[in-house]
C-alpha cells in the first residue's frame, strides 16, 4: 500500500495545510507501519512552468524532430501521471492563494493531464483526501463569498476528471491569528482549526478501517 502526498504551501514551516496533512499521514502510517510514502512538494520544489507547452507540442512533433526540452517534458509528465497511478491512497494539501489555485499547483495539474490524457480517470476509485486552507472566510454571507476560485476547480479535476473517491477537508480563517484586522474572528478561527483537525483524524481512521 502506497500513499502519495502532495504539498503546495510556500511557507512549509508554518503551513496550515501541512498541519492537517501531517495528521492524516500519521494515522495512515499507524495503520500501515512500514508502508511507503511518496512525496512531492510543489512549494519548495516547483515544476518548470514551460514543461506543459513543451510536452503538448512534443505530442504532435515527430520523435526524431523533438527538442531536448520536449523530450524532458514528456518524461516529466509521464512520471507525474505514474505517481498517481501507482498510489493506493492520495493526500493533497493545497492552500488557496490570491483567491484561486496557485500557479505551481496549476502547472502540476496541467502536467498530469498531459501525461495521463486530458479525459483519463487517473485516480479512478482511489481514496483521495483533498485538504484546502484559506486565510479568510469565504462562506455564505461573508464579504468574500464567491471569491474562492480554488476549491470548486480542484474538486472538478480530482473528483470529476480523475474520478477519485474524494473527501474534502476545508479550513478557513487561517490568517486570523497573525492578522490584527482579523482579531474579532480568532475564536471562530480556533474552532475551525479544531474542527478541521478532528475531521482529518476521523477521515484517516475511517480510511484505515476501509
N, C-alpha and C positions, 0 to 999 in steps of 0.2 A: 504494500500500500504506500503510495507516494503522495505527499502534499506539495502542491505548487503554491508558493506565496509571492505575491506581487505587492511591493510598497511603492508609494509615489510622493511622499512628503519631502519637501525641500529642506525641512528642519527635523531630521530624524531624531535628534536628542530630546526634543520636546513635542514629538508628534502625537496628537490625539488619536489619529487613525492607527498608528503603530501600537499605542497602548491597548486598544481593543483587539488588534490582530494578535498581539502577544498573548492575550487571554485565550483566544481561540486556539492558537498554536500549542500553548501549554496543555490545554485539555486534550487536544488531539494527540500530542506526544505521550501523555499519561496513559491514554487508551491503547497506544501502539508503540511501546518502547522500542527504540532502535530503527523505526521506520524512517525512510529518507525524506528530507525536506529540501526541495529545490527552490532557490530564492532568486528573485530579480528585483533590484531596487532602482526604479526609474529616476528617483530624486537625486541619488548620489552617483548613478551611472547611467545617464540618459542615452538613448539610442540616437544615431545620426539622423538629423532631420531630412536629409536628402535621400535616404535609403528607399523610401516609398516610391519616389519618382524613378529612381534607378531600377528598382525591381519591376515596376509597372512597364517601363519602356523596354526592359530586357525581355519581357514576356512576348513581345511581338518583334524582337530583333533576332535574326538568325544566330545560332550559338557561336558560330565562327566569327561573327561581327560584334559580339558583346564586348564592352569595355571592362577593364578590371573592376571598376566601381559597380557596374551592373552585375558582374559575377559575385562580388562580395555581398551585394544587396540580396540576390537570390538565395545565397547560403544563409544569410541572416533571417530572412522571412521564413525559410523552411525550419530553421532552428527554433524560432519563436512559436510557430504553429505546433511543432513536435512537442515542445514543453507542455502545452495544454493537452494535447492528445494523450500524453503519457501519464498525466496526473489522474489519481483516483479521487482526490479532493482538491478544490481550488479555493484559495483565500486571497481576496483582492482588497487592499486598503488604499482608498483613493480619496484624498481631500478635494473639496471644491476650492478653486482659485479663480478670482475675477469673475465670479458668477457663472462659471462654466467648467468644462473639462480642460485641465491644463494641457499645454501643448505637448509635454513629454508623454502624457497618457494617450493623447490622441495619436501621436506617432506610433506608439506601441499597438494600438487597436488597428490602425491602418496597415501596419506591417503584418499583423496576424491575419487580417483579411486577405492581404496579398499572398501570404504563404499558404493559407488553408483553402482559399477560394471565398469570394465575397458572400456567397449564399450557403457555405458549408457549415453544418452544425458541429463545430469542432469540439464542443463540450456537451454533446447530447447526453442528457440524463446524468451528467456528472454533478455530484453535490458541490455547490459553489456558494460561498459566503461573500457578499459584497458589503464592505464597510465603507461608509462615506461620512465625512465630518465637515461641518460647515461653521464658519466663525460666527455668523449671526443667526437670526431667526428668519425663517422663510415660510412659515406655516400660514394657514388662513387667518386673515385679519391683521397680519403684521405689515409694517411699511414695505417690506421686501417680498411680499407674497408674489409668486410668479417669477422671481429673479433667479431661482435655482435652475440653471440650464444644464446641469450636470447629471443629476440623479436619473431623470427620465431617459436621457440618452444612454447612460450606462446600462440601465435595465433593458432597454430596447436591444442593445448589442448582445449583452450576456444572456438574457433570457430568450429573446425572440429570434435573433440571428444565430447565436451559438447554441441555443436550446439547452442551456444549463438548468439543472434543478436548483433554482436560485432562492437564497434567503438574503434579504436586505436588512442591514443594521445601520441606522442613521442617527447621528448625534449632532445636534445644533448647539449654538451659543458657546463654541469652544474658546472664543476670544474674550468672553466676559470677564474672566479673572484678571486679564492683563490690560484691559481697556477701560480707562476711567469713565468714559461716557456710558459704558455698559454696566456700571456698578449696581444699578437697581435690578439688573437681571441675574445677578450672581447666584441667588438662591435657586432660581429656575435652572441655571446652568449646572449647578451642582446636582440637582435632581436628574437632569438629562444625562449627566455623566454616569451617575449611579445606575439609572435605568439601562443605559447602553451597555455598561459592563455586565450587568445581570443578564441581559439578553445575549450578549456574546458568550457568556459562560454556559447558559442554558442551551443555546443553539449548538455549541460544540459538544456538549454532553449528549444531546439528542442525536447528533451526527455519529458520535462514537457508538451509541447503542445500536444505531441502524447498520 
